[in-house]
Amino acid sequence: MQSLKFIYISPSVTRILGYTKEEAINMTIEQYLTPESFQFIMKELKEAIKLDSLKKLPPDEIRTYEVKEFCKNGSIIDVEIKVKFVRGTNGNPYAIQGTTSDITERNKFEAEIEKLNQTLELKVIERTEQLQAANKELEAFSYSVSHNLHTPLRLIKGFSEILNQKYDKIIDDDGKHILDTISNNTQNMEKLIDSLLNLSKTTRSDLRKIEVDMNKIMNIVI
């Protein structure tokens, strides 16, 4: 195991990397891996050997790593390797058994998903900011409308009540009915404006979920 020479190469490795079986079995691990991946694997291997010597490594433990390997045509691919120690009758490791899978396309797909997620998050943030701005504008508009409508409504209601009281003996029943209608409608309008204001305030409040009796609500509506 100390020589780190290959004693067997799976046909899948030659298919993935493009080397012939003879070329592949005579190459070193360092020739397969990019410099960064080689340093990473050697560090992990030393750590595994150390843990095993301290009896802290499960005998049949399989470790999985993602590394980059060179293909024969010079391209670099992402591979997933699963390795475990091959042990002798005394339980000590004397070789390393590993399998290799090309995960280049999987990584590209995952990277694309991550990119889409980031784009989606940015759009959500943008839409949220737009919605908050719209809510603020709606709130300001609601208060403005409330102020501008409440004042004339109060005047209309007040004048109609004054007419009804001051000229009670002059105005006939039809006139009084008209003034009462004006007063009642202005009251209804004020209630409607207040309700709209209360509705606008709900956009700034957290929603609370509660259980409701739908049968009871239907009975009230019907």
HUVENLIN-V272781 format. One record per pair of residues at least 24 apart in sequence whose ideal C-beta (glycine too) atoms are under 10 Angstrom apart, sorted by the first residue. I is the first residue (numbers start at 1). J is the second residue. If there is no record, write none. Layout:
I|J + I|J
This chain:
1|45 + 1|49 + 1|85 + 1|86 + 1|92 + 1|93 + 1|94 + 1|95 + 1|96 + 2|49 + 2|94 + 3|28 + 4|28 + 4|29 + 4|30 + 4|41 + 4|42 + 4|45 + 4|95 + 4|96 + 5|29 + 5|95 + 6|32 + 6|96 + 6|98 + 7|95 + 8|95 + 8|97 + 9|100 + 10|98 + 10|99 + 10|100 + 12|99 + 12|100 + 12|101 + 12|102 + 13|69 + 13|79 + 13|98 + 13|99 + 13|100 + 13|102 + 14|72 + 15|102 + 16|69 + 16|71 + 16|77 + 16|79 + 16|100 + 16|101 + 16|102 + 16|104 + 17|69 + 17|70 + 17|71 + 17|72 + 17|73 + 17|75 + 17|77 + 17|79 + 17|100 + 17|102 + 18|70 + 18|71 + 18|72 + 18|73 + 18|74 + 18|75 + 19|70 + 19|71 + 19|72 + 20|72 + 23|72 + 24|72 + 27|70 + 29|69 + 29|96 + 31|69 + 31|70 + 32|67 + 32|68 + 32|69 + 32|70 + 32|71 + 32|79 + 32|100 + 33|67 + 33|68 + 33|69 + 33|70 + 33|76 + 33|79 + 33|81 + 34|67 + 34|68 + 34|69 + 34|70 + 34|76 + 35|68 + 36|67 + 36|68 + 37|65 + 37|66 + 37|67 + 37|68 + 37|69 + 37|70 + 37|76 + 37|78 + 37|79 + 37|81 + 38|67 + 38|68 + 38|69 + 40|65 + 40|66 + 40|67 + 40|68 + 41|65 + 41|67 + 41|81 + 41|83 + 44|83 + 45|83 + 45|96 + 48|83 + 48|84 + 48|85 + 48|93 + 48|96 + 49|85 + 49|93 + 52|85 + 52|87 + 52|91 + 52|92 + 52|93 + 53|92 + 53|93 + 55|91 + 57|85 + 57|93 + 58|84 + 59|84 + 59|85 + 59|87 + 59|91 + 59|93 + 60|84 + 60|85 + 60|87 + 61|85 + 62|97 + 62|98 + 62|99 + 63|98 + 64|99 + 64|101 + 65|98 + 66|101 + 66|103 + 66|107 + 67|100 + 68|104 + 69|100 + 69|102 + 71|102 + 75|104 + 76|104 + 77|102 + 77|103 + 77|104 + 77|105 + 77|107 + 78|102 + 78|103 + 78|104 + 78|105 + 78|106 + 78|107 + 78|108 + 79|103 + 79|104 + 79|107 + 80|106 + 80|107 + 131|203 + 132|203 + 132|204 + 134|203 + 135|200 + 135|203 + 135|204 + 136|203 + 136|204 + 138|199 + 138|200 + 138|203 + 139|197 + 139|200 + 139|201 + 139|203 + 139|204 + 140|200 + 141|200 + 142|193 + 142|196 + 142|197 + 142|198 + 142|199 + 142|200 + 142|201 + 142|203 + 143|197 + 143|200 + 145|193 + 145|196 + 145|197 + 145|200 + 146|190 + 146|193 + 146|194 + 146|196 + 146|197 + 146|200 + 147|193 + 148|193 + 149|189 + 149|190 + 149|192 + 149|193 + 149|196 + 150|186 + 150|189 + 150|190 + 150|193 + 150|194 + 150|197 + 152|186 + 153|185 + 153|186 + 153|187 + 153|188 + 153|189 + 153|190 + 153|193 + 154|186 + 154|190 + 155|186 + 156|182 + 156|183 + 156|185 + 156|186 + 156|189 + 157|182 + 157|183 + 157|184 + 157|185 + 157|186 + 157|187 + 157|189 + 157|190 + 158|183 + 158|186 + 159|183 + 160|184 + 160|185 + 160|186 + 161|186
